[in-house]
Amino acid sequence: MSNYTNLPAPSPEQGLNRYMQDIRKFPLLEPEEEFMLAKRWADHQDSDAAHKMVTSHLRLAAKIAMGYRGYGLPQAEVISEANVGLMQAVKRFDADKGFRLATYAMWWIRASIQEYVLRSWSLVKLGTTSAQKKLFFNLRKAKSRIGALEAGDLRPENVARIAHDLNVTEEEVISMNRRLSGGDASLNAMVGSDGDATMEWQDWLEDEDADQAGDYEAKDELAVRRELMTEAMDVLNDREKDILMERRLLDKPKTLEELSEKFGVSRERIRQIEVRAFEKLQKKMRELARTRGLLETS
């Protein structure tokens, strides 16, 4: 299940159109075929069966990933994270429960993307408490519940109501509302769902699963990840930190060409430094997590 080197991979350099064309060549599965493939994977760990289930749902992962374009993160990275969630869903899918893989996978895909969003924003945009994380993903839902969907700043009484409901300060509500409806206006763009343009991009972020929301609130994962990331950044030299921040953690990430001119090296060299720095950061974060008993050893 870990060997997916032959999967199409989105690339910032070649754009997303080529990737979308590549994944359309994989056929969708009929219910009976999907069931048999799932049984082959569950009973015999048939990697070919798992591969077919993953590739047939790459379009679903990409569609969900597009709902997170308002965060200024590299879209190729968001899609890659969506695919990670998809693979986890296939690994755990139980066809005997009677529902389709797409229904099950969408939750894993969203969870994987949300983790990436929180991880990427943690250094520069978000606070560290579970309450702030809850506010990040549920502000629009809270506004809708009290009929406060007007553009611009919220009325004082609505700010107070939302702050109380989500257990955050009024200042945090005002700040997050301005961030999501102002600086990231694309979150409020209307999008279609099966031809019905009645949703906003931010709707994709709402977590309607009560147990999952409670789990987010109970575990202050963001605070832990922020602490680990901040400490792990020490393994990078100044150039690596600069390139990683400007390529992955800015509202509008710098292009390879821009950084090539800034550092006086080739675009390919910038890409190599970025990839190496990200790998070093991930490795150090895993080491720190294992040391603190936050990650099981494998």
BABA-780789 format. One record per residue (C-alpha): residue number from 1; residue in one letter; x, y, z. Coordinates in nm, 4 decimals. Example, Ala and Ser with C-alpha at 12.3 -4.5 7.8 and 13.67 -1.06 7.14 Angstrom:
% residues 2
[site 1 'a' [1.2300 -0.4500 0.7800]] [site 2 's' [1.3670 -0.1060 0.7140]] 
This chain:
% residues 298
[site 1 'm' [0.0000 0.0000 0.0000]] [site 2 's' [0.2984 0.2278 0.0485]] [site 3 'n' [0.4338 0.1969 -0.3088]] [site 4 'y' [0.2480 0.4482 -0.5228]] [site 5 't' [0.5367 0.5764 -0.7316]] [site 6 'n' [0.3340 0.5204 -1.0500]] [site 7 'l' [0.0473 0.7463 -0.9460]] [site 8 'p' [0.0065 1.0745 -1.1352]] [site 9 'a' [0.1470 1.3599 -0.9293]] [site 10 'p' [0.0457 1.7270 -0.9566]] [site 11 's' [0.3375 1.9557 -1.0369]] [site 12 'p' [0.3537 2.3337 -0.9841]] [site 13 'e' [0.5750 2.3606 -1.2902]] [site 14 'q' [0.3513 2.1827 -1.5413]] [site 15 'g' [0.0264 2.3195 -1.3980]] [site 16 'l' [-0.2875 2.1363 -1.2947]] [site 17 'n' [-0.4440 2.0939 -1.6385]] [site 18 'r' [-0.2025 1.8155 -1.7290]] [site 19 'y' [-0.2663 1.6414 -1.3975]] [site 20 'm' [-0.6432 1.6625 -1.4421]] [site 21 'q' [-0.6086 1.5150 -1.7890]] [site 22 'd' [-0.3948 1.2313 -1.6519]] [site 23 'i' [-0.6385 1.1289 -1.3786]] [site 24 'r' [-0.9399 1.1330 -1.6103]] [site 25 'k' [-0.8014 0.8279 -1.7885]] [site 26 'f' [-0.8754 0.6125 -1.4839]] [site 27 'p' [-1.2270 0.4670 -1.5090]] [site 28 'l' [-1.4830 0.5000 -1.2338]] [site 29 'l' [-1.5833 0.1755 -1.0650]] [site 30 'e' [-1.9198 0.0080 -1.0723]] [site 31 'p' [-2.0511 -0.0884 -0.7262]] [site 32 'e' [-1.9928 -0.4596 -0.7795]] [site 33 'e' [-1.6369 -0.4082 -0.9032]] [site 34 'e' [-1.5581 -0.1747 -0.6138]] [site 35 'f' [-1.6886 -0.4310 -0.3647]] [site 36 'm' [-1.4759 -0.7108 -0.5107]] [site 37 'l' [-1.1641 -0.4949 -0.5174]] [site 38 'a' [-1.2189 -0.3922 -0.1557]] [site 39 'k' [-1.2559 -0.7566 -0.0539]] [site 40 'r' [-0.9362 -0.8497 -0.2399]] [site 41 'w' [-0.7489 -0.5798 -0.0533]] [site 42 'a' [-0.9001 -0.6596 0.2865]] [site 43 'd' [-0.8616 -1.0357 0.2586]] [site 44 'h' [-0.5412 -1.0705 0.0596]] [site 45 'q' [-0.3672 -0.7302 0.0739]] [site 46 'd' [-0.3851 -0.7220 -0.3057]] [site 47 's' [-0.1937 -0.4059 -0.3967]] [site 48 'd' [-0.3334 -0.4025 -0.7517]] [site 49 'a' [-0.6855 -0.3898 -0.6103]] [site 50 'a' [-0.5934 -0.1033 -0.3775]] [site 51 'h' [-0.4287 0.0808 -0.6658]] [site 52 'k' [-0.7447 0.0584 -0.8763]] [site 53 'm' [-0.9570 0.1905 -0.5908]] [site 54 'v' [-0.7211 0.4834 -0.5373]] [site 55 't' [-0.6851 0.5817 -0.9026]] [site 56 's' [-1.0596 0.5614 -0.9645]] [site 57 'h' [-1.1128 0.8216 -0.6906]] [site 58 'l' [-0.8343 1.0680 -0.7745]] [site 59 'r' [-1.0911 1.2969 -0.9361]] [site 60 'l' [-1.2874 1.3050 -0.6100]] [site 61 'a' [-0.9735 1.3989 -0.4161]] [site 62 'a' [-0.8914 1.6751 -0.6646]] [site 63 'k' [-1.2468 1.8126 -0.6539]] [site 64 'i' [-1.2402 1.8353 -0.2754]] [site 65 'a' [-0.8900 1.9873 -0.2808]] [site 66 'm' [-1.0143 2.2668 -0.5079]] [site 67 'g' [-1.2389 2.3773 -0.2239]] [site 68 'y' [-0.9324 2.4888 -0.0302]] [site 69 'r' [-0.7900 2.7280 -0.2880]] [site 70 'g' [-0.8630 3.0327 -0.0721]] [site 71 'y' [-0.5755 2.9694 0.1671]] [site 72 'g' [-0.2925 3.0731 -0.0623]] [site 73 'l' [-0.1225 2.7341 -0.0365]] [site 74 'p' [0.0313 2.5581 -0.3375]] [site 75 'q' [-0.2567 2.3766 -0.5047]] [site 76 'a' [-0.0337 2.0877 -0.6076]] [site 77 'e' [0.0529 2.0326 -0.2407]] [site 78 'v' [-0.3134 2.0461 -0.1371]] [site 79 'i' [-0.4011 1.7836 -0.3968]] [site 80 's' [-0.1106 1.5667 -0.2823]] [site 81 'e' [-0.2401 1.5839 0.0736]] [site 82 'a' [-0.5879 1.4948 -0.0517]] [site 83 'n' [-0.4402 1.1884 -0.2194]] [site 84 'v' [-0.2729 1.0884 0.1076]] [site 85 'g' [-0.6124 1.0988 0.2771]] [site 86 'l' [-0.7598 0.8949 -0.0078]] [site 87 'm' [-0.4966 0.6247 0.0333]] [site 88 'q' [-0.5647 0.6092 0.4059]] [site 89 'a' [-0.9349 0.5692 0.3327]] [site 90 'v' [-0.8731 0.2825 0.0908]] [site 91 'k' [-0.6508 0.1157 0.3471]] [site 92 'r' [-0.9300 0.1211 0.6074]] [site 93 'f' [-1.2361 0.0808 0.3865]] [site 94 'd' [-1.4808 -0.1940 0.4848]] [site 95 'a' [-1.7107 -0.2755 0.1934]] [site 96 'd' [-1.9260 -0.5028 0.4104]] [site 97 'k' [-2.0747 -0.1981 0.5830]] [site 98 'g' [-2.2767 -0.1263 0.2720]] [site 99 'f' [-2.1659 0.2222 0.1647]] [site 100 'r' [-1.9525 0.3332 -0.1271]] [site 101 'l' [-1.5849 0.4172 -0.0975]] [site 102 'a' [-1.6469 0.7770 -0.2089]] [site 103 't' [-1.8768 0.8379 0.0896]] [site 104 'y' [-1.6137 0.7069 0.3294]] [site 105 'a' [-1.3112 0.8596 0.1563]] [site 106 'm' [-1.4376 1.2169 0.1529]] [site 107 'w' [-1.3929 1.2431 0.5312]] [site 108 'w' [-1.0354 1.1121 0.5182]] [site 109 'i' [-0.9535 1.3435 0.2288]] [site 110 'r' [-1.0871 1.6500 0.4079]] [site 111 'a' [-0.9141 1.5547 0.7330]] [site 112 's' [-0.5807 1.5181 0.5525]] [site 113 'i' [-0.6192 1.8549 0.3793]] [site 114 'q' [-0.7304 2.0291 0.6979]] [site 115 'e' [-0.4267 1.8939 0.8797]] [site 116 'y' [-0.2062 2.0325 0.6022]] [site 117 'v' [-0.3815 2.3710 0.6158]] [site 118 'l' [-0.3394 2.3934 0.9912]] [site 119 'r' [0.0205 2.2751 0.9732]] [site 120 's' [0.1056 2.5272 0.7026]] [site 121 'w' [-0.0717 2.8196 0.8699]] [site 122 's' [0.0413 2.7458 1.2219]] [site 123 'l' [0.3595 2.9548 1.2070]] [site 124 'v' [0.2172 3.2613 1.0430]] [site 125 'k' [-0.1596 3.2828 1.0724]] [site 126 'l' [-0.3337 3.0796 1.3387]] [site 127 'g' [-0.3331 3.0733 1.7140]] [site 128 't' [-0.2568 2.7573 1.9008]] [site 129 't' [-0.5624 2.6662 2.1022]] [site 130 's' [-0.8249 2.4095 2.0163]] [site 131 'a' [-1.0870 2.6832 2.0517]] [site 132 'q' [-0.9150 2.8926 1.7843]] [site 133 'k' [-0.8929 2.5874 1.5612]] [site 134 'k' [-1.2635 2.5294 1.6099]] [site 135 'l' [-1.3279 2.8938 1.5213]] [site 136 'f' [-1.1188 2.8600 1.2049]] [site 137 'f' [-1.3299 2.5749 1.0702]] [site 138 'n' [-1.6714 2.6749 1.2081]] [site 139 'l' [-1.7024 3.0522 1.1863]] [site 140 'r' [-1.9288 3.0530 0.8811]] [site 141 'k' [-2.1516 2.7866 1.0326]] [site 142 'a' [-2.1846 2.9943 1.3490]] [site 143 'k' [-2.2663 3.3064 1.1452]] [site 144 's' [-2.5273 3.1184 0.9438]] [site 145 'r' [-2.6909 2.9833 1.2576]] [site 146 'i' [-2.7636 3.3346 1.3860]] [site 147 'g' [-2.8331 3.4869 1.0435]] [site 148 'a' [-2.5185 3.6993 1.0385]] [site 149 'l' [-2.3992 3.6469 0.6810]] [site 150 'e' [-2.3583 4.0120 0.5905]] [site 151 'a' [-2.0274 4.1191 0.4361]] [site 152 'g' [-1.7759 4.3166 0.6385]] [site 153 'd' [-1.7465 4.3367 1.0144]] [site 154 'l' [-2.0008 4.1664 1.2374]] [site 155 'r' [-2.2344 4.3609 1.4610]] [site 156 'p' [-2.1214 4.3689 1.8268]] [site 157 'e' [-2.4098 4.1509 1.9448]] [site 158 'n' [-2.3246 3.8865 1.6846]] [site 159 'v' [-1.9576 3.8950 1.7768]] [site 160 'a' [-2.0514 3.8370 2.1403]] [site 161 'r' [-2.2867 3.5492 2.0524]] [site 162 'i' [-2.0315 3.3690 1.8349]] [site 163 'a' [-1.7533 3.4210 2.0892]] [site 164 'h' [-1.9735 3.2632 2.3544]] [site 165 'd' [-2.0842 2.9721 2.1355]] [site 166 'l' [-1.7317 2.8833 2.0219]] [site 167 'n' [-1.5559 2.9661 2.3491]] [site 168 'v' [-1.3169 3.2247 2.2073]] [site 169 't' [-1.2658 3.5945 2.2717]] [site 170 'e' [-1.4542 3.8618 2.0809]] [site 171 'e' [-1.1222 3.9898 1.9449]] [site 172 'e' [-1.0505 3.6459 1.7985]] [site 173 'v' [-1.3911 3.6376 1.6284]] [site 174 'i' [-1.3365 3.9809 1.4726]] [site 175 's' [-0.9848 3.8927 1.3571]] [site 176 'm' [-1.0816 3.5579 1.2058]] [site 177 'n' [-1.3898 3.7015 1.0358]] [site 178 'r' [-1.1816 3.9722 0.8699]] [site 179 'r' [-0.9184 3.7167 0.7704]] [site 180 'l' [-1.1622 3.4770 0.6071]] [site 181 's' [-1.3984 3.7275 0.4462]] [site 182 'g' [-1.1474 3.9962 0.3632]] [site 183 'g' [-0.7930 3.8808 0.3018]] [site 184 'd' [-0.9155 3.5496 0.1655]] [site 185 'a' [-1.2247 3.6686 -0.0186]] [site 186 's' [-1.2148 3.3716 -0.2531]] [site 187 'l' [-1.3442 3.1586 0.0312]] [site 188 'n' [-1.6804 3.3259 -0.0150]] [site 189 'a' [-1.7027 3.2672 -0.3901]] [site 190 'm' [-2.0023 3.0609 -0.4930]] [site 191 'v' [-1.9262 2.7193 -0.6328]] [site 192 'g' [-2.1419 2.4494 -0.7805]] [site 193 's' [-2.2139 2.1125 -0.6314]] [site 194 'd' [-2.3329 1.8747 -0.8997]] [site 195 'g' [-2.4422 2.1721 -1.1087]] [site 196 'd' [-2.6080 2.3580 -0.8228]] [site 197 'a' [-2.4129 2.6763 -0.7413]] [site 198 't' [-2.5419 2.7126 -0.3875]] [site 199 'm' [-2.2219 2.6615 -0.1873]] [site 200 'e' [-1.9244 2.8746 -0.0937]] [site 201 'w' [-1.5671 2.7449 -0.0876]] [site 202 'q' [-1.5686 2.7764 0.2893]] [site 203 'd' [-1.8577 2.5298 0.3097]] [site 204 'w' [-1.6076 2.2566 0.2304]] [site 205 'l' [-1.4348 2.3328 0.5604]] [site 206 'e' [-1.7339 2.2857 0.7842]] [site 207 'd' [-1.7099 1.9766 0.9967]] [site 208 'e' [-2.0563 1.8304 1.0364]] [site 209 'd' [-1.9427 1.5227 1.2254]] [site 210 'a' [-2.0059 1.5855 1.5943]] [site 211 'd' [-1.7628 1.3212 1.7151]] [site 212 'q' [-1.4844 1.4506 1.4946]] [site 213 'a' [-1.5445 1.8083 1.6071]] [site 214 'g' [-1.5330 1.6964 1.9678]] [site 215 'd' [-1.2109 1.5147 1.9037]] [site 216 'y' [-1.0563 1.8277 1.7540]] [site 217 'e' [-1.1605 2.0267 2.0577]] [site 218 'a' [-1.0398 1.7659 2.3058]] [site 219 'k' [-0.6920 1.7345 2.1530]] [site 220 'd' [-0.4919 2.0490 2.1059]] [site 221 'e' [-0.3103 1.9075 1.8043]] [site 222 'l' [-0.2378 2.2447 1.6536]] [site 223 'a' [-0.0501 2.3640 1.9603]] [site 224 'v' [0.1597 2.0486 1.9579]] [site 225 'r' [0.2319 2.0722 1.5870]] [site 226 'r' [0.3230 2.4386 1.6105]] [site 227 'e' [0.5631 2.3669 1.8919]] [site 228 'l' [0.7191 2.0763 1.7036]] [site 229 'm' [0.7487 2.2742 1.3823]] [site 230 't' [0.9015 2.5749 1.5508]] [site 231 'e' [1.1617 2.3571 1.7218]] [site 232 'a' [1.2244 2.1509 1.4088]] [site 233 'm' [1.2961 2.4640 1.2027]] [site 234 'd' [1.6318 2.4796 1.3806]] [site 235 'v' [1.7604 2.1979 1.1559]] [site 236 'l' [1.7361 2.4320 0.8553]] [site 237 'n' [1.9903 2.6942 0.7598]] [site 238 'd' [1.8792 3.0507 0.6905]] [site 239 'r' [1.8443 2.9992 0.3153]] [site 240 'e' [1.6398 2.6820 0.3595]] [site 241 'k' [1.4090 2.8547 0.6088]] [site 242 'd' [1.3635 3.1517 0.3783]] [site 243 'i' [1.2849 2.9402 0.0729]] [site 244 'l' [1.0502 2.7085 0.2599]] [site 245 'm' [0.8582 2.9986 0.4117]] [site 246 'e' [0.8280 3.1845 0.0829]] [site 247 'r' [0.7285 2.8760 -0.1163]] [site 248 'r' [0.4865 2.7126 0.1277]] [site 249 'l' [0.3746 2.9480 0.4023]] [site 250 'l' [0.2848 3.2743 0.2338]] [site 251 'd' [-0.0580 3.3897 0.1162]] [site 252 'k' [0.0896 3.4211 -0.2317]] [site 253 'p' [0.3848 3.1820 -0.2541]] [site 254 'k' [0.6861 3.3062 -0.4489]] [site 255 't' [0.7600 3.1419 -0.7812]] [site 256 'l' [1.0761 2.9474 -0.8525]] [site 257 'e' [1.1744 3.2261 -1.0921]] [site 258 'e' [1.1394 3.4964 -0.8253]] [site 259 'l' [1.3487 3.3031 -0.5742]] [site 260 's' [1.5993 3.2121 -0.8437]] [site 261 'e' [1.6620 3.5824 -0.9007]] [site 262 'k' [1.6715 3.6569 -0.5286]] [site 263 'f' [1.9329 3.3930 -0.4452]] [site 264 'g' [2.1220 3.3976 -0.7722]] [site 265 'v' [2.0814 3.0276 -0.8474]] [site 266 's' [1.8803 2.8264 -1.0986]] [site 267 'r' [1.5105 2.7497 -1.0639]] [site 268 'e' [1.5950 2.3802 -1.0379]] [site 269 'r' [1.8338 2.4535 -0.7511]] [site 270 'i' [1.5585 2.6429 -0.5664]] [site 271 'r' [1.3229 2.3482 -0.6172]] [site 272 'q' [1.5868 2.1073 -0.4833]] [site 273 'i' [1.6472 2.3222 -0.1759]] [site 274 'e' [1.2729 2.3491 -0.1112]] [site 275 'v' [1.2185 1.9733 -0.1344]] [site 276 'r' [1.5254 1.8972 0.0809]] [site 277 'a' [1.4247 2.1534 0.3440]] [site 278 'f' [1.0700 2.0165 0.3647]] [site 279 'e' [1.1986 1.6607 0.3991]] [site 280 'k' [1.4424 1.7668 0.6729]] [site 281 'l' [1.1644 1.9489 0.8563]] [site 282 'q' [0.9274 1.6525 0.8382]] [site 283 'k' [1.1985 1.4109 0.9529]] [site 284 'k' [1.2892 1.6289 1.2515]] [site 285 'm' [0.9233 1.6739 1.3482]] [site 286 'r' [0.8739 1.2965 1.3439]] [site 287 'e' [1.1847 1.2475 1.5569]] [site 288 'l' [1.0644 1.5030 1.8105]] [site 289 'a' [0.7166 1.3500 1.8135]] [site 290 'r' [0.8557 1.0023 1.8799]] [site 291 't' [1.0846 1.1340 2.1532]] [site 292 'r' [0.7846 1.2854 2.3310]] [site 293 'g' [0.5691 0.9764 2.2860]] [site 294 'l' [0.3367 1.1478 2.0392]] [site 295 'l' [0.4071 0.9100 1.7530]] [site 296 'e' [0.4351 0.5345 1.7528]] [site 297 't' [0.7627 0.3852 1.6391]] [site 298 's' [0.7462 0.1745 1.3279]] 
